[in-house]
Amino acid sequence: MAEEPAQKIDRDTMPFVAPCRMLSPFAPFRWLRLGIADYRRAAQLSFAYGIFMATIIAVVVVLAWTYGSYWFMLAMLGGFVFLAPLTCIGLYAISAQIERDQEPSIAQSLGEALRRHFGNELVFALVLLIIFMVWARAGIMVSIFFPADANPTLRELIGYLTIGSVVGAMFAVVTFSASAFSLPMIMHRDVDSVTAIVTSINAVLRNKLAMLIWLALIMLGLLIGTATLFVGLIVILPVIGYAAWHGYLETIDASAFPRHSGGIMSTPRKRTE
């Protein structure tokens, strides 16, 4: 399919947020199916990405367990949060190439994606890192509610765990809402990080049930991957990344924003399904 000419749009007339489509509650299952198809299409690249990301998570857990340091674990996880958005770039790029019937090439996709989008991706990673640091600080403050008695009652423990869970869930929702569709949009369209993040939050809020199911599927996948001594993450993590790209394409109507001219990030072909 021939490349369409780059759009010339006055940035002053572009909207602050891209509109979203209303999703069926079963949409996340379709994203997973498409993600699995992409994994099979680019099996070698997907396997390499899966090993890389699963190894990082395994190293964090093993080091934290070995040294028994809560602060060390937080520092390692903070670094992973900083790098995680950048590690997803290759997965989104692979899905974009497959969507255009191109042979997946990690050298081409990563080179072009990093060259064009590194600034916005770095801002996005910093935003997530700040959220994580505030989250860690809040977790320390919650510890003041831990029962002072050496033998706390069940009621006291339940109260402490409830407060900690509520605080953690609040930060988790903020992080998930901000990152659900923002990074794929940054890669696909010529848009700044703030617009992409606001667009993602708006789409999540307007599709609460579908996104709740999507979050539950992600958490279930991570639990299964961890329970298999991180081996399952080799497949699960890339599939989630590919599925997130397809979720963005289905959810966000970013047609008002200019495409990145040429290359793998131009508008993919329309689905026939």
C-alpha positions in Angstrom: 0.0 0.0 0.0 1.4 3.4 -1.0 2.4 5.9 1.7 0.0 8.8 2.1 1.5 12.3 2.1 2.2 13.8 5.5 -0.6 15.9 6.9 0.0 19.6 7.2 -1.9 20.7 10.2 -1.7 23.9 12.2 -0.7 22.9 15.7 -2.7 25.8 17.1 -5.9 24.2 15.8 -5.2 20.7 17.1 -7.4 19.6 20.0 -6.0 19.2 23.5 -7.2 15.6 23.8 -8.0 13.0 21.1 -11.5 11.5 21.3 -12.0 7.9 22.1 -14.4 5.2 21.0 -16.7 3.4 23.3 -15.5 -0.2 23.9 -17.3 -3.5 24.4 -16.4 -5.1 27.7 -15.0 -8.0 25.6 -12.6 -5.8 23.6 -9.5 -6.7 25.7 -9.9 -10.3 24.8 -9.8 -9.3 21.1 -6.6 -7.3 21.8 -5.0 -10.4 23.4 -5.9 -12.5 20.4 -4.3 -10.0 18.1 -1.3 -9.8 20.4 -0.8 -13.5 20.3 -1.0 -13.4 16.5 1.7 -10.7 16.5 3.9 -12.9 18.8 3.6 -15.8 16.4 4.3 -13.6 13.4 7.5 -12.2 15.0 8.3 -15.2 17.2 12.1 -14.7 17.3 12.0 -11.0 18.1 9.2 -11.5 20.6 11.1 -14.3 22.4 14.2 -12.1 22.6 12.1 -9.2 24.1 10.4 -11.6 26.5 13.7 -13.0 27.8 15.1 -9.4 28.2 12.1 -8.1 30.2 11.6 -11.3 32.2 15.3 -11.3 33.2 15.1 -7.7 34.5 12.1 -8.6 36.7 13.7 -11.8 37.9 17.0 -10.0 38.8 15.1 -7.4 40.8 13.2 -10.0 42.8 16.3 -12.2 43.4 18.5 -9.3 44.5 15.7 -8.0 46.8 15.3 -11.5 48.3 19.0 -12.1 48.6 19.9 -8.9 50.4 16.6 -8.5 52.2 16.6 -4.8 51.6 13.3 -3.1 51.1 15.0 0.1 50.0 17.2 -1.7 47.6 14.1 -3.3 46.0 12.4 0.1 45.7 15.5 1.5 44.0 15.7 -1.4 41.5 12.0 -1.2 40.8 12.2 2.6 40.4 14.9 2.1 37.8 12.7 -0.5 36.0 9.8 1.9 36.0 12.0 4.4 34.4 13.1 2.0 31.7 9.9 0.1 31.2 8.2 2.5 28.8 11.3 2.6 26.6 11.5 -1.3 26.5 7.9 -1.3 25.1 8.9 0.9 22.1 10.2 -2.1 20.2 7.1 -4.1 20.8 4.8 -1.3 19.5 7.1 -0.9 16.5 7.0 -4.6 15.7 3.2 -4.6 15.8 3.1 -1.5 13.6 5.3 -3.2 11.0 3.1 -6.3 11.1 0.0 -4.2 10.7 1.5 -2.8 7.5 2.5 -6.3 6.2 6.2 -5.5 6.6 8.8 -8.0 7.8 9.5 -7.1 11.4 13.0 -5.6 11.9 14.1 -4.5 15.3 17.0 -2.5 14.1 14.8 -0.4 11.8 11.9 0.0 14.3 14.0 0.9 17.3 16.3 3.2 15.4 13.5 5.2 13.9 11.3 5.2 17.0 14.1 6.3 19.3 15.3 8.9 16.9 11.9 10.5 16.5 10.2 10.1 19.8 13.0 9.9 22.4 12.2 13.3 24.0 8.5 12.6 24.6 9.3 9.0 25.7 11.8 10.3 28.2 9.2 12.8 29.6 6.7 10.0 29.8 9.2 7.8 31.7 10.0 10.6 34.1 6.3 11.1 34.8 6.0 7.4 35.7 9.1 7.5 37.8 7.8 10.5 39.8 4.5 8.7 40.4 6.4 5.7 41.6 8.5 7.7 44.0 5.4 9.4 45.5 3.8 5.9 45.7 6.8 4.6 47.6 6.7 7.6 50.0 3.1 7.0 50.6 3.8 3.4 51.4 6.3 4.5 54.1 3.7 6.9 55.6 1.1 4.1 55.7 3.5 2.1 57.9 2.5 4.4 60.8 -0.8 2.6 60.9 1.0 -0.8 61.6 -0.1 -2.0 65.0 2.4 -1.1 67.7 1.6 -4.2 69.7 4.0 -7.1 69.2 1.0 -9.4 68.9 -1.6 -7.4 66.9 -5.2 -8.6 66.7 -6.7 -9.7 63.4 -8.9 -6.6 63.4 -5.8 -4.4 63.6 -4.0 -6.2 60.9 -7.1 -6.0 58.6 -7.3 -2.3 59.2 -3.6 -1.8 58.3 -3.8 -3.9 55.2 -7.0 -2.2 54.1 -5.5 1.3 54.3 -2.3 0.1 52.5 -4.4 -1.6 49.8 -6.6 1.5 49.2 -3.5 3.8 48.9 -1.7 1.4 46.6 -4.8 0.9 44.4 -5.2 4.7 44.0 -1.6 5.1 42.7 -2.0 2.0 40.5 -5.2 3.4 38.9 -3.4 6.7 38.2 -0.4 4.9 36.7 -2.5 2.6 34.6 -4.8 5.3 33.3 -1.9 7.6 32.3 0.0 4.8 30.5 -2.7 2.7 28.9 -2.7 4.4 25.5 -0.3 7.3 25.8 3.0 5.7 24.6 1.5 4.1 21.5 -0.1 7.4 20.7 3.3 9.2 21.0 4.8 6.7 18.6 2.0 6.7 16.1 1.2 10.5 16.0 3.1 13.7 16.3 1.8 14.6 19.7 3.3 15.8 23.0 3.4 13.7 26.2 0.9 15.8 28.1 -1.7 15.4 25.3 -1.1 11.7 25.1 -1.4 11.2 28.8 -4.6 13.2 29.1 -6.0 11.3 26.1 -5.2 8.0 27.8 -6.8 9.0 31.1 -10.0 10.3 29.3 -10.3 7.0 27.3 -9.9 4.9 30.5 -12.5 6.9 32.4 -15.0 6.6 29.5 -14.5 2.8 29.2 -14.3 1.8 32.9 -15.6 -1.7 32.5 -13.5 -2.6 29.5 -10.4 -1.2 31.1 -11.1 -2.9 34.4 -11.2 -6.2 32.6 -8.0 -5.3 30.7 -6.2 -4.4 33.9 -7.5 -7.7 35.5 -6.1 -9.7 32.5 -2.7 -7.9 32.8 -2.5 -8.7 36.5 -3.6 -12.3 35.9 -0.9 -12.7 33.3 1.8 -11.3 35.5 0.7 -13.6 38.4 0.9 -16.6 36.1 4.2 -15.5 34.7 5.6 -15.0 38.2 4.2 -18.3 39.5 6.1 -20.1 36.7 9.4 -18.8 38.0 9.3 -16.0 35.4 9.4 -18.4 32.5 5.9 -17.5 31.5 6.7 -13.8 31.3 8.8 -14.6 28.2 5.5 -15.0 26.3 3.1 -13.0 28.5 5.0 -9.7 28.5 5.4 -9.3 24.7 1.8 -10.4 24.2 0.6 -7.7 26.6 2.7 -5.1 24.7 1.3 -6.1 21.4 -2.2 -6.2 22.7 -1.8 -2.7 24.2 -0.9 -1.4 20.7 -4.0 -2.9 19.2 -6.0 -1.5 22.1 -4.8 1.9 21.3 -5.7 1.6 17.6 -9.2 0.5 18.4 -9.8 3.0 21.2 -8.2 6.3 20.3 -9.3 8.4 17.3 -6.1 10.4 16.7 -6.9 11.4 13.2 -6.8 15.1 14.1 -3.1 14.8 14.9 -0.5 14.6 12.1 1.2 11.2 11.4 4.9 10.9 11.5 5.8 11.1 7.9 6.9 7.9 6.2 8.4 4.9 8.0 6.8 2.3 10.1 4.7 4.7 12.2 2.4 5.9 9.4 -1.2 4.9 9.7 -1.7 1.2 9.5 -4.0 -0.5 7.0 -7.6 -0.7 8.0 -8.7 -4.0 9.5 -11.1 -6.1 7.5 -12.6 -7.9 10.5 
